[in-house]
Amino acid sequence: MFGDPLSLPVKPQAGDLWVAATMVTDDKLKLGLSRILLLGPDLQIKAALHTGDFGMVSGLAVNPRTGELNALDPFARNVTRIDAEGLRVPGQASLLPGRGLGSMVFLPDGGALAGEHLSGQAPPFTGEGRLVRFDADGRVTRFYRPEYHGGVMGFLGVTHLTVLSDGKTVAYVSETGHTVYRYDIEADAQLSPLYVRTDPPGMVFGIAATPNDDVLVSCGNEVRRVAQDGSVLRAYAVPEGRGWSFLRVTDDGAHFWAGDFFSGQLAKIALDSGELVASVKLDIPFGVTSIVEAKVA
C-alpha cells in the first residue's frame, strides 16, 4: 500500500537535500502517506521513501556526528531514521514512542531537543506541547513545559524550534500563533518572548537562527529577520504566494531555504543580499513541510 522500501535506491551525496513531502489524501485534516524525497544539487528528485505511516512528516533533522536523518511525523507518532548510506534504521528514534514530536535540533553535547507538535485531548491532536531532551544515545533525559500559543485552532504545541549559539537558549513557535518564545533549557526557565507579530494577520510560522543569532521568522508572504532585542532588522522577499511557512539556514551560513506549504515551492535566498538564488516548485500542495542538507558518510 505504502511502497515501503527498506532503503533508498541511491546513496545520498554531497549537495543533496532531504525534503519532507507527504502525499496528502485527506483534504480536511491535510494528512496522507508520509514520504521523504531526496533532491540533488540541481533540485531534481533522485529518490523517494515512504515511511509506511499515515500522517505527515513535519520536521527533519540530521545528526551532525553520524549523518543520520530523523524524519518526525507527529500525527503518526513515529520517527523514521535513515543513515548516511540511505538505509533505514529499524526501531524508534528514542525511548519515547507514541509522542507527537514534530521538530528536532541537535545540541553541542551530542544530544537532541525535540518539540511536541500537538497539544490537545482528542485524537489525532493529543499531546502536551512539551520540549523533550535526549542524550547522545537517544534516551530521554528531561521534559520541559514551556509556554506556547496553540495556533489559530488551539491544538498546536511547539511546532518549530531553533537553538542559539550558546547551546541553551531555544527560540520556538506554535505556527499560526503570534509569538516567538524563548526558553533556557539549562536553567529550565521561560524567558521573555523574542518577538510578537502585531500587524495583520498576526501569525508567524517557521523559524531559523542565523550564525550571529538573529532569528528568521516566516510570515506567510515574507521572511523577517529579528535581532535578539526583538527589533526587525529587515524583511526578505519570497516568490509570490502566502504559504511561506518553514525555514532552514544552510550549513555554510550564507543562505536560507524557505518553503511554501500551500504550493510545495522551495526557495533559496542569500542572507546578506536577499537575492533569490534557486527555486523549485514540487507541485505537492499541503505536503512539503521541511528541508535539510544531507550529510555524507
C-alpha positions as CSV (number, residue, x, y, z in Angstrom):
1,M,0.0,0.0,0.0
2,F,2.7,2.5,1.0
3,G,5.5,1.2,-1.2
4,D,7.7,0.9,1.9
5,P,11.3,0.3,0.8
6,L,13.9,-0.6,3.4
7,S,16.4,1.8,1.9
8,L,16.7,4.4,-0.8
9,P,17.8,3.2,-4.3
10,V,20.7,5.7,-4.2
11,K,23.2,6.8,-1.6
12,P,22.9,10.5,-0.6
13,Q,25.7,12.6,-2.0
14,A,27.3,15.9,-1.0
15,G,24.9,18.7,-2.0
16,D,21.8,16.6,-1.8
17,L,18.7,17.7,0.1
18,W,16.2,15.8,2.1
19,V,12.6,17.2,1.8
20,A,9.5,16.2,3.8
21,A,6.9,15.7,1.1
22,T,3.8,13.9,2.4
23,M,1.3,12.7,-0.2
24,V,-1.9,14.3,1.2
25,T,-5.0,12.2,0.7
26,D,-7.2,13.6,3.5
27,D,-8.0,17.1,2.4
28,K,-9.8,18.0,5.6
29,L,-7.0,17.1,8.0
30,K,-4.2,17.5,5.5
31,L,-2.8,14.1,6.2
32,G,-1.7,11.3,4.0
33,L,1.1,8.9,3.1
34,S,4.2,10.1,4.9
35,R,7.1,10.5,2.5
36,I,10.6,11.8,2.2
37,L,12.3,12.9,-1.0
38,L,16.0,13.2,-1.9
39,L,16.8,16.1,-4.2
40,G,20.1,16.5,-6.0
41,P,22.0,19.8,-6.2
42,D,20.0,20.6,-9.4
43,L,16.8,20.3,-7.3
44,Q,15.6,17.3,-9.3
45,I,14.1,14.4,-7.4
46,K,16.6,11.5,-7.1
47,A,14.6,9.2,-4.9
48,A,11.6,8.8,-2.6
49,L,11.0,6.9,0.6
50,H,7.5,6.2,2.1
51,T,7.8,5.8,5.8
52,G,4.8,3.3,5.9
53,D,2.8,5.7,8.1
54,F,-0.3,7.7,7.5
55,G,0.2,11.2,8.9
56,M,2.5,14.0,7.9
57,V,6.3,14.3,8.2
58,S,6.5,17.8,9.8
59,G,10.2,18.1,10.7
60,L,13.6,16.8,9.5
61,A,16.9,16.8,11.4
62,V,20.3,15.4,10.5
63,N,22.7,14.3,13.3
64,P,25.9,16.1,12.5
65,R,28.0,13.3,14.1
66,T,26.6,10.4,12.1
67,G,24.7,11.9,9.2
68,E,21.6,10.1,10.2
69,L,18.3,11.7,9.1
70,N,15.4,11.9,11.6
71,A,12.0,12.4,10.0
72,L,9.4,13.3,12.6
73,D,5.7,12.5,12.0
74,P,3.7,13.9,14.9
75,F,0.3,12.6,13.6
76,A,1.6,9.0,13.2
77,R,3.6,9.5,16.4
78,N,6.7,8.0,14.8
79,V,10.2,9.0,13.8
80,T,11.8,7.4,10.7
81,R,15.6,7.2,10.7
82,I,17.7,6.9,7.6
83,D,21.5,6.6,8.0
84,A,24.1,8.4,5.9
85,E,24.2,5.4,3.4
86,G,20.5,5.8,2.7
87,L,19.5,2.7,4.7
88,R,16.5,2.7,7.1
89,V,17.4,2.3,10.7
90,P,15.0,-0.1,12.5
91,G,13.1,0.9,15.6
92,Q,12.1,4.1,17.3
93,A,14.4,7.1,17.3
94,S,14.2,7.3,21.1
95,L,12.7,5.8,24.2
96,L,9.6,8.0,23.7
97,P,7.3,6.1,21.4
98,G,3.8,7.3,20.8
99,R,4.6,11.0,21.2
100,G,3.8,13.5,18.5
101,L,7.2,15.0,18.0
102,G,7.4,17.4,15.0
103,S,10.7,19.3,15.2
104,M,14.2,18.5,16.4
105,V,17.6,20.1,16.7
106,F,20.9,18.6,17.8
107,L,22.8,20.1,20.7
108,P,26.5,20.7,21.2
109,D,26.7,17.8,23.7
110,G,25.6,15.3,21.0
111,G,22.1,15.1,22.3
112,A,19.0,16.5,20.8
113,L,16.0,18.6,21.7
114,A,12.5,17.9,20.2
115,G,9.3,19.8,20.3
116,E,5.9,18.1,20.9
117,H,4.0,19.4,17.9
118,L,0.5,18.8,19.3
119,S,-1.5,19.9,22.3
120,G,-5.0,18.6,22.9
121,Q,-7.2,15.9,24.4
122,A,-8.9,14.4,21.4
123,P,-7.2,12.3,18.7
124,P,-5.4,12.9,16.4
125,F,-4.4,16.1,18.2
126,T,-3.4,14.6,21.6
127,G,-0.3,16.0,23.3
128,E,1.1,18.4,25.8
129,G,3.3,20.7,23.8
130,R,6.4,19.9,25.7
131,L,10.1,20.2,24.9
132,V,11.9,16.8,25.2
133,R,15.6,16.4,25.7
134,F,17.6,13.3,24.6
135,D,21.2,12.3,25.3
136,A,23.6,11.2,22.5
137,D,22.2,7.6,22.8
138,G,18.6,8.7,22.2
139,R,17.5,8.3,25.8
140,V,15.1,10.9,27.3
141,T,16.8,12.9,30.0
142,R,14.4,15.7,30.6
143,F,11.0,17.2,29.9
144,Y,10.3,20.9,29.8
145,R,6.9,22.6,30.0
146,P,7.2,25.8,28.0
147,E,4.6,28.4,27.3
148,Y,3.0,28.1,23.9
149,H,0.3,29.8,21.9
150,G,-1.7,26.8,20.4
151,G,-2.1,28.4,17.0
152,V,-5.4,29.6,15.5
153,M,-7.0,26.1,16.0
154,G,-5.7,25.7,19.6
155,F,-4.1,22.2,19.2
156,L,-0.5,23.1,18.3
157,G,2.3,23.0,20.7
158,V,6.0,23.5,19.8
159,T,5.9,23.2,16.0
160,H,9.2,24.8,15.1
161,L,12.3,25.4,17.2
162,T,15.9,26.5,16.9
163,V,18.8,26.6,19.4
164,L,21.1,29.7,19.6
165,S,24.9,29.5,19.7
166,D,25.0,29.3,23.5
167,G,23.6,25.8,23.2
168,K,20.9,26.6,25.8
169,T,18.5,29.3,24.5
170,V,15.7,27.9,22.5
171,A,13.5,30.0,20.2
172,Y,10.2,28.3,19.2
173,V,6.7,28.9,17.9
174,S,3.3,27.4,17.6
175,E,2.7,28.0,14.0
176,T,-0.2,30.4,13.2
177,G,0.3,31.9,16.7
178,H,1.7,35.4,17.0
179,T,4.7,34.9,19.3
180,V,8.3,33.7,19.0
181,Y,9.0,32.4,22.5
182,R,12.4,31.7,24.3
183,Y,13.3,29.1,26.8
184,D,16.5,28.3,28.7
185,I,16.9,24.6,28.8
186,E,19.9,24.7,31.3
187,A,18.1,26.8,33.8
188,D,14.7,25.2,33.0
189,A,13.2,28.7,32.8
190,Q,10.9,30.6,30.5
191,L,12.5,33.7,29.1
192,S,10.8,36.8,27.7
193,P,9.4,36.4,24.2
194,L,11.7,37.4,21.4
195,Y,9.0,38.7,19.0
196,V,5.3,39.3,18.9
197,R,3.8,40.0,15.5
198,T,1.1,42.7,15.7
199,D,0.4,43.5,12.1
200,P,-2.5,41.6,10.4
201,P,-2.9,38.7,10.2
202,G,-0.7,38.5,13.3
203,M,0.6,35.0,12.5
204,V,4.1,33.5,12.4
205,F,5.2,30.1,11.1
206,G,8.7,28.6,10.9
207,I,11.9,30.0,12.4
208,A,15.6,29.5,11.9
209,A,18.7,31.0,13.6
210,T,21.4,32.8,11.6
211,P,25.1,32.4,12.5
212,N,25.0,35.6,14.6
213,D,21.9,34.5,16.5
214,D,19.4,36.7,14.6
215,V,16.2,34.7,14.1
216,L,14.4,34.4,10.8
217,V,10.7,34.3,11.1
218,S,8.4,33.2,8.3
219,C,5.2,35.4,8.0
220,G,3.4,33.8,5.1
221,N,4.3,36.2,2.3
222,E,7.7,37.4,3.6
223,V,10.5,36.4,6.0
224,R,11.6,38.8,8.7
225,R,15.0,38.9,10.4
226,V,14.7,39.6,14.1
227,A,17.6,40.6,16.4
228,Q,17.8,39.4,20.0
229,D,16.4,42.7,21.2
230,G,13.2,42.0,19.3
231,S,13.8,44.6,16.5
232,V,13.1,43.6,12.9
233,L,16.3,44.2,11.0
234,R,14.9,43.5,7.5
235,A,12.3,41.7,5.5
236,Y,13.2,39.3,2.8
237,A,11.0,39.0,-0.3
238,V,9.9,35.5,-1.3
239,P,8.3,34.3,-4.5
240,E,4.6,35.1,-4.9
241,G,2.4,33.2,-2.5
242,R,1.1,33.4,1.0
243,G,2.0,30.0,2.4
244,W,5.8,30.5,3.1
245,S,6.0,28.7,6.4
246,F,9.2,26.8,7.1
247,L,12.8,27.9,7.1
248,R,16.3,26.4,7.2
249,V,19.6,28.2,7.2
250,T,22.2,26.4,5.1
251,D,25.1,24.7,6.7
252,D,27.5,27.3,5.3
253,G,25.5,30.1,7.0
254,A,25.3,32.1,3.8
255,H,21.7,31.3,2.6
256,F,18.4,30.1,3.9
257,W,15.7,27.8,2.4
258,A,12.1,28.8,2.6
259,G,9.1,26.6,1.7
260,D,5.6,27.4,0.7
261,F,3.2,24.9,2.3
262,F,0.3,25.7,0.0
263,S,2.2,25.2,-3.3
264,G,5.1,23.0,-2.4
265,Q,7.6,25.6,-3.7
266,L,11.1,25.8,-2.3
267,A,13.3,29.0,-2.5
268,K,17.0,29.5,-1.6
269,I,17.8,33.1,-0.6
270,A,21.1,34.8,0.2
271,L,21.2,36.1,3.8
272,D,23.2,39.2,3.1
273,S,21.7,40.4,-0.2
274,G,18.3,38.8,-0.1
275,E,18.8,37.5,-3.7
276,L,16.8,34.5,-4.8
277,V,19.5,32.1,-5.9
278,A,17.5,28.9,-6.5
279,S,13.8,27.8,-6.7
280,V,11.8,24.8,-7.5
281,K,8.1,24.0,-7.4
282,L,7.5,20.4,-6.4
283,D,3.7,20.7,-7.1
284,I,2.9,18.8,-3.9
285,P,0.3,21.1,-2.3
286,F,-0.1,20.9,1.5
287,G,2.6,18.3,1.9
288,V,6.0,19.9,1.7
289,T,7.0,20.9,5.3
290,S,10.8,20.8,5.8
291,I,14.2,20.7,4.1
292,V,17.7,19.8,5.4
293,E,21.0,19.2,3.8
294,A,22.2,15.6,3.6
295,K,25.5,14.6,5.3
296,V,27.9,12.2,3.5
297,A,29.2,9.2,5.4
